[in-house]
Amino acid sequence: GTRTGYVNSGEMASEQSEAMKQFQELQAKYVEITQKHKQLVTTIMQKKQDIHRSALTRHELEPLPAGVGCYKGFGRSFVREDKSAIMTGLEEIARASDEEIKKSEGQKDYLQKALAETESNLKELLQGNEALSRELLQSGAIQ
């Protein structure tokens, strides 16, 4: 069998569906990474607010004498605690939040790299496959 310059239409359709499958997988990965990234940004913001709130509360408690009764919110009620115990608890909240921020920042950096890589793979797939690009444009999946 000699091979002619013509491509079997079944082969082309199979390549096309494979490319479409690849595109959908990359798109799903991109969406997943984006959502995780947003969650980390939210977590970082919340932890920064916790640190700020803890610092403000410590600042307000510092001038109080050591023996004064302090109350700490506990669910829907308040519990009486020693000033030093509350101060220690606030410092612990700040320390734990700071650690969580550092951990989340590292994960965020990793996700940003993964996002850039996935984006690059998507562009490469679309640039290398005109038919897929046309099909996605017609279906409205890309602009």
C-alpha positions, 0 to 999 in steps of 0.5 A, a space after each residue: 500500500 502506497 500512501 496518498 496525500 489524503 488524510 482519512 476523515 476518521 483519523 481526523 475526527 479522532 484527532 479532533 475529539 482527542 484535542 477537544 478532550 485535552 482542551 476540556 481537561 486543561 480547562 477543568 484544571 484551570 478552573 480548579 486551580 483558579 478556585 483554589 487560588 481564590 480560596 487561599 487569597 480569602 484565607 490570607 485576608 481572614 488571617 490578616 484580619 485575625 492578626 489585626 483584631 488580636 493586636 487591637 484587643 491586646 493594645 486595649 487590654 495592656 493598660 488594665 491592671 493585672 487583677 482586673 476581671 476580663 471577659 472572653 467571648 465564647 460562642 453566644 456567651 462570655 467567660 471570665 478569664 484572667 487578663 494574662 490568659 486572654 493576652 496569651 490566647 491573643 498572642 497565640 491567635 496572632 502566631 498561628 495566623 501568621 504561620 497560616 499566612 506563610 503556608 498559604 503564601 507558599 501554596 499561592 505561589 505554587 498555584 500561580 505557577 501551575 496556573 501559568 503552566 496550564 494557561 500556556 498549555 491551553 494556548 499551545 494546544 489552540 495554536 497547534 490546532 486550527 480546527 479545534 480553535 474554530 470549533 471552540 470559537 463557534 461554540 462560544 467556549 473561547 473568544 
